[in-house]
């Protein structure tokens, strides 16, 4: 079984307080689901058409574990707290 990576980029942050409320709930929900934070923050360098956007990379043991974590009640509560506080792109990809 391949590892999975949850990659989250923030296209825009509209309300820092909502993002903080989300983070307070999302971190524990993701960790409880088996996620391990590998990187988070602004890129050190971007190339080609890369954008200087906050990025988060989380490792899971499988795609099933990552999607179950995303769909869990605890993470859904974090999303509710975020509301319209940010525009984001989340991708779950299978490792090699």
LUMKE-240845 format. One line per 10 residues: number of its first residue (from 1); their letters; for each residue y, x, z of C-alpha. Coordinates in Angstrom, 2 decimals. Layout:
# residues N
NUM	a	Y/X/Z  ... .
This chain:
# residues 96
1	xxxxxxxxxx	0.00/0.00/0.00  3.40/1.38/-1.01  6.38/1.55/1.27  9.33/-0.69/0.47  13.04/0.02/0.60  15.74/-2.54/1.34  18.95/-1.35/-0.29  22.12/-3.17/0.63  25.54/-2.46/-0.87  28.78/-4.03/0.23 .
11	xxxxxxxxxx	30.91/-4.96/-2.77  33.74/-6.23/-0.57  34.37/-6.84/3.12  36.60/-9.85/3.76  36.29/-10.17/7.55  35.40/-7.14/9.67  34.74/-9.32/12.73  32.09/-11.32/10.85  30.50/-8.10/9.61  30.40/-6.81/13.20 .
21	xxxxxxxxxx	28.81/-10.07/14.41  26.24/-9.79/11.60  25.44/-6.15/12.47  24.93/-7.00/16.14  22.20/-9.50/15.16  20.84/-7.89/12.00  19.98/-4.48/13.47  17.59/-5.83/16.11  16.11/-8.37/13.66  15.38/-5.66/11.11 .
31	xxxxxxxxxx	13.97/-3.26/13.69  11.77/-6.04/15.15  10.46/-6.67/11.62  9.36/-3.04/11.32  12.38/-1.71/9.43  13.57/1.86/9.90  17.18/2.64/9.01  17.25/5.71/6.78  20.92/5.79/5.74  24.06/3.73/6.20 .
41	xxxxxxxxxx	27.71/4.28/5.48  29.99/5.30/2.64  28.43/7.46/-0.11  29.02/11.18/0.27  29.46/11.36/-3.52  29.16/8.91/-6.43  28.34/9.71/-10.06  28.49/7.97/-13.42  29.69/4.43/-12.72  28.88/4.55/-9.02 .
51	xxxxxxxxxx	31.22/2.79/-6.65  32.38/3.97/-3.25  30.70/1.10/-1.37  29.12/0.96/2.06  25.37/1.29/1.49  22.40/0.74/3.80  18.83/1.92/3.09  15.99/0.62/5.26  12.31/1.58/4.95  9.46/-0.87/5.54 .
61	xxxxxxxxxx	5.71/-0.38/5.33  5.46/-2.96/2.50  7.40/-5.38/0.33  5.76/-8.22/2.25  7.07/-6.85/5.55  10.59/-6.44/4.14  10.73/-9.95/2.67  9.25/-11.46/5.83  11.98/-9.74/7.84  14.69/-11.01/5.50 .
71	xxxxxxxxxx	13.32/-14.56/5.71  12.79/-14.47/9.49  14.77/-16.79/11.77  16.36/-13.80/13.52  17.71/-12.31/10.29  18.78/-15.72/9.00  20.86/-16.09/12.17  22.54/-12.77/11.32  23.30/-14.05/7.81  24.81/-17.22/9.29 .
81	xxxxxxxxxx	27.07/-15.06/11.48  28.16/-13.08/8.41  28.97/-16.18/6.38  31.67/-15.33/3.86  32.66/-12.13/5.66  31.36/-9.86/2.89  30.08/-9.78/-0.67  26.82/-7.85/-0.75  23.90/-7.00/-2.97  20.47/-6.68/-1.37 .
91	xxxxxx	17.47/-5.32/-3.26  13.97/-4.75/-1.97  12.13/-2.22/-4.07  8.61/-0.85/-3.87  8.21/2.84/-3.22  6.23/5.15/-5.46 .
